[in-house]
Amino acid sequence: VDACRYFFNAKPDTQMDFDLGLAVREDSENPIYYVEYAHARICSLLNAMAAEGKTASVSVTASGLGLTYKWYYKNLGDAKFKVTTSFTGNTYSMEMTKARSGRQVYCVITDKYGNSVQTEPVTIHIEK
């Protein structure tokens, strides 16, 4: 359905030869996959806040086939991001402590064809 909407809305005022074979393909030749991943790219995450001792969560939303999520984090003062294996879904959660305030996280989302996008880093703070 998404592929049909894309093809019909791409050039609404022109005659079009609709390529059904291309519209139903599940690979990078189908332009709908680029549109879906562009959507995932521009769905930016907002900074998150939680009270000390409470859980802070950051979630991403993406569409596509066979999606995997890999989360990275960097504590305040760290030079580089590190991968975490604790979270493999679309949500990163942690209990807020003073040591974790200022932590940055981002997610790399990959589809079953190996296409991937990276979110912008999000900074998580303790509520004041």
Phi and psi in degrees as a GROMACS rama.xvg file:
@    title "Ramachandran Plot"
@    xaxis  label "Phi"
@    yaxis  label "Psi"
@TYPE xy
-59.5394  -40.5314  ASP-2
-63.6721  -42.9091  ALA-3
-62.8852  -44.9053  CYS-4
-58.0414  -44.1329  ARG-5
-59.7685  -50.951  TYR-6
-62.3023  -41.5364  PHE-7
-73.7478  -28.4924  PHE-8
-91.9157  -13.3117  ASN-9
-62.0934  -41.1624  ALA-10
-140.143  75.376  LYS-11
-67.8458  -23.1144  PRO-12
-103.983  17.4145  ASP-13
-127.808  156.424  THR-14
-69.3421  144.046  GLN-15
-139.588  140.446  MET-16
-95.3305  113.093  ASP-17
-84.7364  120.661  PHE-18
-95.6296  92.9851  ASP-19
-61.7707  -38.2323  LEU-20
-58.8157  -43.7705  GLY-21
-68.3073  -38.8421  LEU-22
-64.206  -29.5434  ALA-23
-99.1233  -3.42728  VAL-24
-65.9586  142.718  ARG-25
-110.033  59.6496  GLU-26
-149.906  -178.201  ASP-27
-71.6476  -5.92666  SER-28
-74.3559  -22.3178  GLU-29
-83.2104  117.643  ASN-30
-61.7936  -21.0507  PRO-31
-61.7775  -31.733  ILE-32
-65.6547  -36.0713  TYR-33
-67.3798  -37.876  TYR-34
-65.7746  -44.1268  VAL-35
-63.121  -39.8944  GLU-36
-74.9689  -30.3278  TYR-37
-62.9976  -38.9073  ALA-38
-61.7139  -43.405  HIS-39
-62.5467  -37.2404  ALA-40
-64.8496  -42.4665  ARG-41
-86.4288  -6.18735  ILE-42
-79.0872  79.5427  CYS-43
-74.1165  152.25  SER-44
-92.4688  145.017  LEU-45
-92.4863  157.603  LEU-46
-61.8577  142.018  ASN-47
-106.433  151.128  ALA-48
-139.08  148.693  MET-49
-154.651  152.584  ALA-50
-70.102  153.115  ALA-51
-58.5444  133.475  GLU-52
87.5882  -11.0089  GLY-53
-97.3352  168.141  LYS-54
-91.625  129.951  THR-55
-103.878  134.934  ALA-56
-129.86  142.762  SER-57
-127.358  129.687  VAL-58
-124.517  151.384  SER-59
-119.845  152.146  VAL-60
-123.4  127.2  THR-61
-146.112  155.66  ALA-62
-122.764  148.711  SER-63
154.078  -178.483  GLY-64
-101.271  135.225  LEU-65
59.5041  45.7152  GLY-66
-73.126  139.81  LEU-67
-123.415  153.028  THR-68
-125.046  129.527  TYR-69
-125.208  119.982  LYS-70
-98.9738  143.63  TRP-71
-126.075  148.322  TYR-72
-139.546  157.813  TYR-73
-146.854  121.919  LYS-74
-76.4814  156.831  ASN-75
-54.5904  125.821  LEU-76
95.2901  -16.3875  GLY-77
-72.9969  148.315  ASP-78
-84.5496  -33.628  ALA-79
-129.274  153.836  LYS-80
-77.0234  148.141  PHE-81
-120.888  146.961  LYS-82
-79.9645  143.893  VAL-83
-113.922  137.369  THR-84
-99.6912  0.19414  THR-85
-72.6087  -24.4909  SER-86
-124.998  120.1  PHE-87
-122.715  2.54828  THR-88
-101.511  -163.789  GLY-89
-85.884  6.16145  ASN-90
-128.456  135.698  THR-91
-111.011  124.856  TYR-92
-131.476  147.428  SER-93
-156.797  151.999  MET-94
-77.412  132.02  GLU-95
-79.5755  130.102  MET-96
-130.912  165.263  THR-97
-59.5774  -36.8637  LYS-98
-66.5466  -26.465  ALA-99
-92.2727  -11.1355  ARG-100
-63.0681  132.199  SER-101
93.6683  -1.65904  GLY-102
-63.2176  139.135  ARG-103
-107.81  140.903  GLN-104
-134.845  150.785  VAL-105
-147.685  166.207  TYR-106
-129.087  141.344  CYS-107
-108.858  122.509  VAL-108
-107.329  127.642  ILE-109
-125.732  138.25  THR-110
-95.051  178.215  ASP-111
-67.9217  -11.978  LYS-112
-94.8971  -1.61135  TYR-113
92.0539  -0.415438  GLY-114
-70.8552  137.241  ASN-115
-139.602  154.853  SER-116
-134.306  154.479  VAL-117
-120.444  133.377  GLN-118
-76.7309  165.226  THR-119
-74.2155  150.025  GLU-120
-63.563  146.168  PRO-121
-117.596  136.623  VAL-122
-100.305  130.187  THR-123
-106.826  127.768  ILE-124
-122.918  158.717  HIS-125
-79.9009  134.214  ILE-126
-64.2544  144.019  GLU-127
